[in-house]
Amino acid sequence: MAAQRHATVFACCNVIAGDLAKVPLRLYQRTGPSRAEPVADHAATYLLNTESAPGVAAKVARFALVYAFALRGRAYAYAPRDGAGELTLLEVIRPDLCAELRDGRARFYAFEDGAGIQRRAPSRAMVHLRYMAEDGWTGRSPLQVAAESVGLALAGQEAAARAASGVQMRAVLKMEDVYEDDEAWHRNAR
């Protein structure tokens, strides 16, 4: 995405994702209408705080999810379950490689997983973060919402880079050598 090249956009997304990735996530279970208790022995607690996938620290996965969310307004993670219904991993999927599909009211995702396998997963097997989902399903990029401002910032940065590089446009204006009188020559010289 071109907006990442702007230092302010990159810094904002990086700071937001970095700070939120540091926060430990606690899992709670409802025990009554207004009560919830922390849950320690659950696969999601391990996947969200220790290791989300083989060799991927949970903080790295959370950083990737929040960065994509802040930049694009949507983030995806594949969360398959084993035969007993327990979560086995939480694999971050690049937003540009994931398609949201519908079949009536049913929602599906088509994507390529980390092993290079093309998958089509139901919504219950995915984590889908959305920004300003007007239809409750598809997220909008915060940068698209502020597209005009971001476009002006990118144009300003490019103009400043051209000016700093020393590359300037030069123009030559060729004037006629024949004048009616000396006054016309002096006027043209000024």
KOLKE-216331 format. One line per field, with one value per residue (C-alpha): residue in one letter; x, y, z. Coordinates in steps of 0.05 Angstrom, whole numbers, plus 5000, padded with zeros to 4 digits. Each point is the difference from the previous one (the first is absolute). Example, Ala and Ser with C-alpha at 12.3 -4.5 7.8 and 13.67 -1.06 7.14 Angstrom:
2
r = A;S .
px = 5246;5027 .
py = 4910;5069 .
pz = 5156;4987 .
end
This chain:
190
r = M;A;A;Q;R;H;A;T;V;F;A;C;C;N;V;I;A;G;D;L;A;K;V;P;L;R;L;Y;Q;R;T;G;P;S;R;A;E;P;V;A;D;H;A;A;T;Y;L;L;N;T;E;S;A;P;G;V;A;A;K;V;A;R;F;A;L;V;Y;A;F;A;L;R;G;R;A;Y;A;Y;A;P;R;D;G;A;G;E;L;T;L;L;E;V;I;R;P;D;L;C;A;E;L;R;D;G;R;A;R;F;Y;A;F;E;D;G;A;G;I;Q;R;R;A;P;S;R;A;M;V;H;L;R;Y;M;A;E;D;G;W;T;G;R;S;P;L;Q;V;A;A;E;S;V;G;L;A;L;A;G;Q;E;A;A;A;R;A;A;S;G;V;Q;M;R;A;V;L;K;M;E;D;V;Y;E;D;D;E;A;W;H;R;N;A;R .
px = 5000;5029;4979;5051;5055;4977;5040;4940;4955;5055;5017;4927;4986;5066;4988;4928;5018;5063;4964;4940;5045;5033;4936;4987;4931;4957;4945;4936;4941;4930;4976;4935;4962;5048;5060;5062;5060;5070;5017;5072;4995;4974;5034;4981;5039;5062;4991;4987;5056;5056;5004;4945;5029;5061;5060;4958;4998;4931;5025;5024;4932;4963;5045;4987;4924;4997;5047;4956;4938;5028;5024;4946;4940;4998;5044;4992;5027;4984;4979;4987;4977;5018;4950;4983;4983;5063;5038;5066;5032;4988;5032;5001;4976;5020;4938;5017;5002;4932;4932;4934;4947;4925;4950;4934;5012;5058;5069;5065;5071;5045;5075;5068;5026;5072;5012;4980;4934;4939;4944;4928;4981;4934;4995;5004;5071;5024;5016;4977;5014;4960;5002;4936;4963;4938;4969;5027;5046;5050;5048;5020;5071;5011;5044;4943;4955;5052;5023;5002;5044;5046;5006;5020;5051;5030;5004;5034;5051;5016;5009;5046;5041;5009;5021;5049;5030;5024;4964;4965;4963;5030;4965;5027;4961;5023;4984;4999;5062;4964;4968;4962;5044;5049;4944;4970;5069;5010;4929;5013;5068;4968 .
py = 5000;5067;5036;4960;5040;5062;5005;5022;4943;4949;5029;5002;4928;4977;5033;4976;4929;4999;5026;4954;4939;5011;4995;4930;4975;4966;4952;5002;4952;5023;4968;5038;5058;5052;4958;4976;4962;4995;4936;4976;4930;5014;4994;5072;5026;4965;5020;5073;5008;4950;4969;5011;4950;4955;5047;5064;5038;5024;5072;4997;4974;5053;5054;4976;4998;5070;5030;4973;5023;5071;5005;4964;4998;4925;4943;4925;4939;4928;4963;4927;4950;4927;4942;5018;5072;5030;5055;4975;5064;5073;5015;5072;5006;5060;5042;5007;4923;4988;5005;5006;4956;4993;4945;5031;5016;4952;5033;4968;5021;4979;5006;4967;4975;5000;4932;5026;4963;5034;4997;5019;5006;5016;5062;4959;4980;5071;5061;5061;5070;5055;5076;5038;4940;5035;4934;4963;4958;5038;5050;5067;5025;5061;5026;4994;5038;5056;4990;5073;5019;4941;5015;5072;4976;4950;5054;5047;4947;4985;5074;5009;4939;5028;5068;4967;4956;5062;4979;5061;5013;5053;5036;5041;5056;5020;5072;5029;5039;5050;5060;5060;5050;5008;5010;4932;4968;5031;4981;4928;4998;5020 .
pz = 5000;4978;5064;5040;4966;5036;5064;5042;4977;5012;5069;5022;4979;5029;5068;5006;4981;5043;5062;4994;4986;5068;5040;5026;4981;5053;4984;5041;5005;5018;5063;5006;4969;5029;5022;4964;5026;4970;4963;5002;4970;4930;4932;4983;5061;4976;4927;5017;5051;4986;4931;4948;4949;4999;5004;5002;5065;5020;5005;4927;4977;5040;4972;4928;5012;5031;4948;4943;5036;5010;4928;4961;5047;5000;5025;4996;5038;4985;5063;4984;5052;5012;5003;5072;4982;5032;4965;4971;4974;4984;4933;4974;4928;4957;4985;4926;4994;5033;4967;5037;4968;5011;4987;5022;5074;5006;5000;4975;4989;4943;5014;4995;5067;5024;4969;4932;4999;4970;5052;5005;5073;5034;5043;5064;4981;4989;5042;4961;5027;4965;5003;4987;4972;4975;4978;5061;4956;4958;5031;4973;4999;5046;4943;4950;5048;5001;4928;4981;5060;4989;4926;5015;5052;4950;4946;5048;5020;4928;4984;5060;4979;4929;5028;5049;4946;4961;4937;4974;4936;4957;4945;4943;4968;4931;4982;4931;4978;4956;5035;4974;5037;5057;5051;4982;5008;5069;5022;4977;5036;5066 .
end
